[in-house]
Amino acid sequence: MTVQTLIESGLFKAEVPGSTSRSISKVFCCDLLSIAMGKAPENGAWVTVMGNKNTLAVASLADISCIVLAEGIRFQDEELECARKEQIAVFSTELPVFDAGLKIQELLS
């Protein structure tokens, strides 16, 4: 699956499309940045409620494909601009973390 596939699914609001041809191979749900830094899978879709600049730094270090902000969390304009510059896809949803992750896993299956 690609980021474009996730956009076209309409499951989440695409805040920043990022690199739409980027592959998504796994879902990763975690709200602790120090754990995400070491365990987030490359080409993963990271579902979290951590909507701050450090989330983008960890996403870049872990080389994930996209961030899905759950529970109605949104990045501020400054973070969205940073995501655009770094080509990190950012989605948002009102769903809880687990439910959002499950929806992505269903698309991957």
LUMMISE-17590 format. One line per 4 residues: number of its first residue (from 1); for each residue x, y, z of N, C-alpha, C, O. Coordinates in pm, 1 decimal. Each point is the difference from the previous one (the first is absolute). Layout:
! LUMMISE-17590
NUM = X/Y/Z/X/Y/Z/X/Y/Z/X/Y/Z ~ ... $
END
This chain:
! LUMMISE-17590
1 = 85.2/-117.2/0.0/-85.2/117.2/0.0/90.0/123.7/0.0/112.3/-3.4/50.2 ~ -163.0/111.4/-106.7/74.5/126.0/-1.7/-74.6/108.4/78.0/-115.9/-16.8/37.8 ~ 184.2/126.5/-15.4/-64.0/115.8/63.0/-118.9/44.8/-84.7/-103.6/38.0/54.5 ~ 117.4/-42.0/-186.3/-109.8/37.5/-89.2/-122.0/-88.9/23.0/-113.0/48.5/-2.0 $
5 = 134.8/-177.4/23.6/-109.8/-93.1/28.9/-73.2/43.1/126.3/-122.9/-2.7/5.5 ~ 199.1/42.3/95.7/-60.9/44.5/125.1/-79.7/128.7/-21.8/-108.1/16.4/56.6 ~ 160.6/73.6/-137.2/-72.7/123.5/-32.6/-131.9/-34.2/-69.3/-105.7/50.9/37.2 ~ 113.2/-137.4/-138.3/-118.2/-35.9/-78.7/-103.0/-79.0/79.5/-117.6/-1.1/-36.2 $
9 = 159.3/-64.6/143.0/-94.1/-76.9/82.1/-102.1/91.2/67.1/-110.9/-43.1/31.3 ~ 148.3/169.6/-8.8/-90.6/93.9/64.6/-20.8/-25.7/148.3/-86.9/61.7/61.6 ~ 165.0/-151.7/-3.5/-16.1/-32.9/141.9/42.1/114.0/91.8/-57.2/19.9/107.1 ~ 158.0/54.3/-151.1/56.8/105.9/82.4/13.8/127.5/-82.0/5.0/-3.6/-123.0 $
13 = 1.0/115.5/192.6/21.8/127.6/-68.4/149.4/13.9/-29.3/82.8/-9.5/90.5 ~ -49.4/31.8/-216.5/139.6/20.4/-39.0/37.0/145.5/26.6/-42.2/89.4/-73.3 ~ 120.2/-65.9/177.0/44.5/135.1/35.5/118.1/42.3/-87.0/7.7/114.5/-44.6 ~ 84.6/-208.8/21.1/116.7/20.2/-86.7/17.1/-129.1/-78.9/18.7/-105.6/60.4 $
17 = -24.4/110.3/-194.2/9.4/-124.5/-77.8/138.0/-64.7/3.0/11.8/-120.9/-20.0 ~ 91.8/198.8/44.3/134.7/-56.7/4.5/38.8/-64.2/-131.2/-38.7/46.8/-107.1 ~ 113.9/-152.4/115.3/42.4/-75.5/-118.0/-104.9/-107.6/-26.7/2.0/-105.9/62.7 ~ -93.4/132.9/-155.4/-116.5/-87.0/-20.4/34.2/-137.8/-55.0/-79.6/-92.9/13.6 $
21 = 195.2/78.0/-74.8/38.3/-131.2/-53.4/70.8/-85.9/104.7/35.9/-114.6/-26.8 ~ -16.7/169.5/143.6/70.0/-71.7/107.6/-80.7/-120.9/44.6/-121.4/8.5/18.3 ~ 188.8/-119.3/-1.2/-62.5/-125.0/41.7/-30.1/1.7/150.0/77.1/53.1/79.9 ~ -190.5/-112.2/-44.1/-35.0/-23.7/140.4/-7.9/-151.1/16.1/-78.6/-66.4/-67.7 $
25 = 160.0/12.6/157.2/4.3/-145.2/14.9/-47.3/-49.6/135.7/-23.6/-119.5/17.3 ~ 9.2/210.1/79.3/-34.0/-41.0/135.6/-66.9/114.7/74.1/18.0/116.8/-34.6 ~ -95.4/-151.4/137.0/-60.4/99.8/88.5/77.3/-1.6/131.4/39.3/-106.1/48.5 ~ -17.9/223.8/8.3/68.3/11.3/128.6/-77.2/99.0/85.3/-16.6/115.6/-38.9 $
29 = -30.9/-159.6/155.1/-75.2/85.7/91.6/83.0/22.7/125.8/32.5/-94.6/71.8 ~ 1.3/220.1/-45.7/82.9/30.8/116.6/-7.0/149.2/28.7/2.4/81.9/-91.9 ~ -11.2/-46.8/220.3/-4.0/140.4/39.3/124.0/44.4/76.8/10.3/116.6/38.0 ~ 82.0/-206.1/-15.3/122.6/36.1/70.2/111.6/16.3/-102.3/42.9/-97.2/-62.3 $
33 = 3.6/220.0/45.4/95.2/30.4/-106.6/129.5/-79.1/11.4/56.4/-39.9/-101.9 ~ -8.4/16.6/223.0/125.2/-74.5/15.9/-14.4/-144.4/-46.9/95.1/-56.9/-53.5 ~ -210.6/-2.3/72.4/-23.8/-136.0/-49.8/-16.0/3.2/-151.4/55.7/-84.2/-70.5 ~ -131.1/180.1/21.1/-20.4/10.9/-145.0/132.5/18.7/-72.7/19.4/-53.3/-109.2 $
37 = 71.3/128.7/169.4/129.0/25.0/-64.0/75.6/-130.9/-25.4/68.3/-13.1/-101.6 ~ -79.9/-81.5/191.3/72.8/-125.1/-13.7/-77.1/-112.6/-64.7/59.7/-95.7/-49.4 ~ -193.2/105.6/48.8/-79.3/-114.1/-45.5/-92.3/25.5/-117.9/-54.0/-94.8/-56.9 ~ 34.5/219.5/19.1/-88.0/27.7/-114.7/61.5/-61.7/-125.1/117.4/23.1/-29.2 $
41 = -195.5/-101.2/-44.9/55.2/-67.6/-117.7/16.5/94.4/-119.1/-83.8/86.8/-24.4 ~ 191.9/-105.3/-47.7/19.4/72.8/-124.9/-119.7/-29.4/-89.9/-48.3/-113.1/-4.1 ~ 1.0/213.5/-67.1/-117.5/-10.7/-87.2/-128.3/-31.8/76.4/-93.5/-57.4/-56.0 ~ 89.2/94.2/182.0/-118.4/-24.8/80.1/-95.5/118.0/-0.2/36.7/112.3/-34.5 $
45 = -159.6/-140.6/73.9/-99.8/103.4/26.9/-5.9/12.2/151.7/-43.8/-92.5/68.3 ~ 87.3/205.0/-16.0/8.7/21.0/144.6/-125.8/70.4/47.9/-27.2/113.5/-38.9 ~ -49.7/-181.6/124.0/-123.1/56.3/56.2/31.1/45.6/142.5/48.8/-78.1/81.6 ~ -77.3/204.7/-52.5/35.7/58.0/129.2/-91.3/117.4/34.4/-74.0/49.9/-84.8 $
49 = 80.5/-6.9/210.0/-67.2/123.3/41.4/101.9/109.6/29.6/-36.5/107.6/47.4 ~ 161.8/-133.9/-74.6/107.6/96.2/26.7/12.2/97.3/-117.3/68.5/-28.2/-98.4 ~ -134.0/140.4/109.5/-2.9/97.3/-109.1/93.4/116.7/22.9/-44.6/113.9/14.0 ~ 174.0/-141.2/-10.3/95.9/109.2/17.4/119.8/-17.3/-93.0/11.6/-100.4/-70.3 $
53 = 76.7/199.1/71.2/114.3/1.0/-91.5/92.0/-120.5/20.7/59.7/-49.3/-95.6 ~ -48.2/2.2/218.8/84.9/-115.9/27.4/-51.4/-125.5/-70.2/78.5/-88.0/-35.0 ~ -208.3/79.6/14.7/-57.9/-112.6/-73.2/55.6/-3.6/-141.8/32.2/-107.0/-51.7 ~ -21.0/222.4/-10.3/55.6/7.1/-135.6/146.9/-39.9/-2.4/45.2/-66.1/-93.5 $
57 = 28.9/105.7/195.7/141.8/-36.8/6.9/15.6/-151.2/10.6/83.9/-59.1/-68.0 ~ -164.0/-2.8/152.5/5.5/-145.8/15.4/-43.1/-68.5/-129.1/60.3/-99.3/-40.7 ~ -163.0/151.2/-23.3/-46.4/-57.6/-127.1/110.3/2.7/-104.2/17.9/-95.9/-75.1 ~ 55.0/204.6/70.7/109.8/12.7/-95.0/112.8/-97.4/33.3/52.6/-67.1/-88.7 $
61 = -15.9/59.4/215.5/106.2/-92.4/42.9/-36.2/-145.8/-26.0/84.5/-79.2/-41.7 ~ -210.1/44.5/66.4/-44.5/-139.0/-16.2/-34.0/-33.3/-144.9/-22.9/-116.3/-33.1 ~ 19.5/217.0/-52.9/-30.8/-17.6/-142.4/-136.9/-64.0/-21.9/-15.3/-92.0/-80.2 ~ -84.1/142.9/153.6/-135.5/-51.2/-17.9/-64.9/66.3/-121.6/44.7/104.9/-46.2 $
65 = -150.0/-167.4/-4.2/-67.8/50.7/-119.7/-100.9/109.1/30.6/-16.8/93.8/-78.0 ~ -50.9/-106.4/192.5/-100.1/100.7/34.2/-29.9/-1.1/148.6/24.0/-98.2/70.3 ~ -77.0/210.3/-25.3/-49.0/15.3/136.5/-151.1/13.1/-8.2/-51.8/75.4/-82.4 ~ -18.8/-148.6/167.6/-144.9/15.3/12.3/-26.3/49.8/141.5/21.3/-72.6/97.1 $
69 = -67.2/195.8/-86.0/-33.5/57.3/129.8/-143.0/-38.9/35.3/-93.7/33.0/-72.7 ~ 77.5/-102.9/183.7/-130.1/-52.7/41.6/-65.2/89.9/105.3/59.7/97.3/46.3 ~ -183.0/-131.8/-9.6/-73.9/67.2/107.7/-22.5/149.4/-25.1/-14.8/77.2/94.8 ~ 12.3/-36.4/-221.7/-25.1/140.2/-31.8/119.6/92.3/18.3/-13.7/122.0/-8.8 $
73 = 130.8/-179.5/34.3/122.0/80.0/15.6/41.1/54.9/-136.3/-12.8/-68.4/-101.6 ~ 61.8/191.4/99.9/46.3/62.9/-124.3/134.8/66.9/24.8/27.9/47.9/109.9 ~ 54.7/-45.7/-213.7/122.6/79.1/4.6/-35.4/146.9/-18.9/-99.1/32.6/-65.3 ~ 180.1/55.4/122.3/-9.6/143.1/-25.8/57.3/27.0/-139.5/64.0/-87.0/-59.1 $
77 = -87.3/207.1/7.3/49.8/36.7/-133.4/151.1/-17.7/-13.1/48.7/-42.7/-104.6 ~ 24.2/74.9/208.9/146.4/-12.7/-2.0/42.4/-145.5/-23.0/91.1/-27.0/-78.2 ~ -157.2/-65.4/146.3/32.4/-141.5/-16.6/-41.2/-50.3/-138.0/70.8/-80.3/-60.8 ~ -184.5/126.9/11.6/-44.4/-40.8/-133.4/98.3/46.9/-106.8/28.0/-72.7/-95.3 $
81 = 23.8/193.2/111.2/99.2/51.6/-94.8/127.6/-83.6/5.0/59.9/-29.0/-103.5 ~ -19.5/-8.6/221.4/118.4/-85.4/15.9/-23.4/-135.9/-66.8/89.4/-52.4/-66.5 ~ -208.1/-4.2/83.6/-33.2/-128.5/-63.9/5.7/13.0/-152.1/48.4/-90.2/-68.3 ~ -97.5/201.9/15.5/6.5/23.5/-145.3/145.2/2.2/-48.0/34.2/-62.7/-100.2 $
85 = 49.7/135.0/172.3/141.3/10.5/-38.0/69.6/-135.2/4.3/83.6/-30.2/-85.2 ~ -118.2/-51.2/184.7/63.3/-131.3/17.6/-69.1/-110.3/-81.3/43.9/-115.0/0.9 ~ -152.2/151.0/-71.1/-77.5/-97.3/-78.8/-54.2/-114.1/86.3/-1.3/-115.6/-42.3 ~ -43.7/149.5/164.2/-61.1/-98.2/89.4/-151.0/14.8/-12.1/-54.9/106.5/28.1 $
89 = -11.3/-212.3/-69.4/-145.7/3.2/-11.3/-61.5/4.9/139.8/42.4/-71.9/90.5 ~ -142.4/157.5/-74.7/-68.4/14.4/128.3/-149.9/-11.6/-23.4/-56.9/68.0/-85.4 ~ -5.6/-155.7/163.1/-144.7/-18.7/-3.5/-56.0/29.8/138.1/72.8/-1.8/99.3 ~ -202.4/29.2/-93.4/-66.0/18.7/128.8/-133.3/-73.1/-0.9/-60.6/-22.8/-104.7 $
93 = 17.2/-13.2/225.1/-126.6/-70.4/16.0/-54.4/23.6/140.4/75.4/29.8/92.7 ~ -205.1/-43.2/-78.0/-63.7/6.1/131.2/3.5/-136.2/69.0/-28.5/-10.0/119.3 ~ 63.1/-94.1/-193.4/2.3/-135.3/55.7/105.0/-14.3/109.8/100.6/70.9/-0.6 ~ -123.6/-163.0/95.4/104.3/-33.4/96.5/118.6/-66.0/-71.0/-13.5/-48.4/-112.3 $
97 = 128.2/46.7/177.7/121.8/-55.6/-58.3/-21.1/-143.2/-48.9/32.9/-31.1/-114.4 ~ -86.9/-55.8/198.6/-17.2/-139.9/-38.1/-89.1/-13.8/-122.7/33.6/-73.1/-93.2 ~ -145.9/142.0/92.4/-93.4/-10.4/-112.4/62.2/50.3/-129.7/-20.6/-59.2/-106.0 ~ 96.3/167.7/114.1/67.5/53.1/-119.4/102.5/-100.8/-51.4/8.9/-24.6/-120.3 $
101 = 67.8/-33.0/211.4/98.3/-100.8/-39.2/-64.9/-121.3/-62.8/51.5/-55.4/-97.1 ~ -164.1/14.1/151.9/-72.9/-115.2/-53.7/-49.2/27.4/-141.8/6.4/-88.1/-85.7 ~ -54.8/208.3/60.4/-45.9/36.1/-135.3/114.9/-9.5/-100.7/-18.1/-49.6/-111.3 ~ 135.5/97.0/150.7/116.2/-8.8/-89.8/38.6/-145.4/-21.5/29.9/-40.8/-112.2 $
105 = -30.3/-37.8/219.8/34.4/-141.9/-12.6/-96.4/-71.3/-94.2/41.6/-86.4/-77.2 ~ -168.9/121.5/82.7/-98.3/-60.4/-90.7/33.4/32.7/-145.3/-17.0/-84.6/-87.8 ~ 63.9/205.7/61.7/41.0/36.4/-136.4/123.9/-78.0/-43.4/14.4/-35.3/-117.0 ~ 73.7/9.2/211.3/122.6/-74.2/-31.1/-26.3/-148.1/-25.8/76.5/-65.5/-70.8 $
109 = -184.5/13.2/127.9/-29.5/-145.0/-11.1/-59.7/-36.6/-133.6/-30.0/-117.0/-24.2 $
END
